[in-house]
């Protein structure tokens, strides 16, 4: 779906004090990226800031660094991490320099380092242009030419300046980077060039095109007298707010950590009680899975023991001994599991059962995991059964004395002692061999390495890796079921038909599964999904809007299957529904990740070709959004068939008091439907929300926090309309949205400092974020998840918070552990659910 089904800051406001609108920006809350920026009154002539400014403008480029840095300590100096040129890890003085020194030895030519290698040497390999400007600024401060090759001693001087813990020193370096001609002042063109440089370093392609506008915005804010330049003290005033915010954040985080340690319950304070309590909590958290797996294990063990003892009392035991008991016990569990493995993929049945009382004690959300566990049981049973026959039973049958064999098993083999060719070529023999080969092939292609195309095979074997190979190979298991019935019917040791139980095990599950597939076929013909609009967004995402078919009822968080006959007549692919149940249309967002999605996007791209051509966009990696509408003439969309809806963990979001929704990249899709549904409730109950604080009528969550983490700026185009709708309609702050762009260096990094300044000024001026283009403020780098959970636990004591995560498995463990930890240590209960893709 974008997925296959399982931070808290206070809301940002766009309001400003009208009396201070011309020179202040107000940002409420404790968000790490939220900060207040004010332009303080200019210091009187003769003050330290003015004196320092005059030193800058009058000092020559050869003035010593000490003389240039001599100034009164500013209020910003306390925030020593407010303006970093290096990552926190790379800037550690001892370890950092040793790594730089090692790279210098690798890159230096005859003991000198060229400017082009400076970025790699100091750990800025991904920001070479920025590193080159930093090199030139540091060289200018020493009167060196920009193309000068530096020695190791000079590099160490550069390093010491960059890692200097004095804020004023780093501010001066940053100013010198902007001030390319060294005249001590910044012109609008110089500011523009640094914005372009910062945008490039942070992979913000769209921001480059507006660099002139944003440079003008900075000049407008810091140069109200229209002098045409800004000075160091003015740049510092803009940065002070960032430093203060970071200092406050650090204090808040330290206080929260100390408080969490102080409030640890007594049962967690010593190792033994902590282990006991955590084990107990783990059982309580996973009791559904535990009892269900225990039941499955008991059934398998019971059948194995029953069959084992049954054959101990039969005549075959005299010839083959315990080998035949083990083989038959494994065969009995194999029949059970071949029946059960179909049930977790009967999606229609599971979707219907999710909302019943069974959902309170059966872990329907783990259906795919249970399917995999059963498949592992089938593999184990098949190996034991085959190995027992091949290595033990067959040799004993063949080598058994003829008299003993005829007395014990003669009637079962038509009074003829078998040989190896006879046993292997018999119906039971060759069906068993073919089943083993097919199952080994299917199970191998179903492993993560093959299904996710991790393993790279040479041509033409590369077709065996990927989802398509997994999908088609799995359909070979239909043949396995036919062979299994034949294998079970033509066995040698049982002659009565009613004792040949294989078909009895399979009858009901196979019928259920056949009905599932028949239902899909019927719905395929009855659901008329007419495409009314298609959009191709940056980041290779295709959005399809369809008329909602009659009778198609769903809940937010559910998903559906999509088939496009023009791409493949057999392939169905699952995608989260991104429209709300109350919308008059049905929509999905599809990320191009494989052959099928690529082909689908190409087909819709052809429909949009006229718009693409006019906008000069590139369909390989689209930089703009293009839209095709069915209302326009000559618009013919590819035929789309849908099947669903199907249940997912997020559909039960209404049973929680508070929601924490976390999406990584395209993993935001299941939560967009939830946000739209909540927003529709807010709009429909607008009169009620004025009197009731939550803004919701009846049952449902009182607050929703949505965290969307993505690494591409263009991703925000996907759901910009939803974000703006939330900002405009959610007057009671029921929905709190937080966008995080990981390609931008974190707050406090010099590479993103100017971006943060422009972002704050632009958002204050017109309420639009420069990164996302929406009214929701974008934060940089990754969220501090521990801080998010800590603030939620503090803000919503004694509440049940549903934590829903959709994205890659990388973050699953972190979020699950934090949910358990804060459930243990606070009065708030976090219930974690995931959907990985």
ABEGO torsion letter per residue (X at the ends): XABBXXXBBBBBBABBBAAAAAABBBBBEABAABBBBBBBBBBBBGBAAAAAAAAAAABBAABBAAAAABBBBBAAAABAAABBABBAAAABAAAAAAAAAAAAAAABBGGBBBAAAAAAAAGAAABAAAAAAAAAAAAAAAGBBAABBBBAAAAAAAAAAAABABAAAAAAAAAAAABAAGAGBBBAAAAAAAAAAAAAAAGBAAAAAAAAAAAAAAAAAABAAGAGBBBAAAAAAAAAAAAAAAAAAAAAAAAAAAAAAAABBAAAABAAAAAAAAAAAAAAAAAAAAAAAAAAAAAAAAAAAAAAAAAAABAAAAAAEAAAAAAAAAAAAAAAAAAAAAAAABAAAAAAAAABAAAAABBAAAAAAAAAAAAAAAAAAAAAAAAAAAAAAAAAAAABBAAAAAAAAAAAAGGBBBBAAAAAABAAAAAAAAAAAAAAAAAAAABAAAAAGABBBBOAAAAABEAAAAAAAAAAAAAAAAAAAAAAAABAABABAAABAAAAAAAAAAAAAAAAAAAAAAAAAABBBBBABBBBBBGGBBBBBBBBBBGBBBBBGBBBBBBBAAABAABBBBBBBABBAABABBBBBBBBABAAAAAAAAAAAAAAAAAAAAAGBBAABBABBBBBBAABBGBBBBBBBBBOBBBBAAAAAAABABBBBBBBEAAAAAAAAAAAAAAAAAAAAAAAAAABAAGBBEBEBABBBBBBBBABAAAAAAAAAAAAAAAAABAAGABBBBBBBAABBBBGBAAAAAAAAAAAAAAAAAGBBAAAGBABBBBBEBBBAAAAAAAAAAABBGBBBBBBBBEBAAAAAAAAAAAAAAAAABABBBBBBBBBX
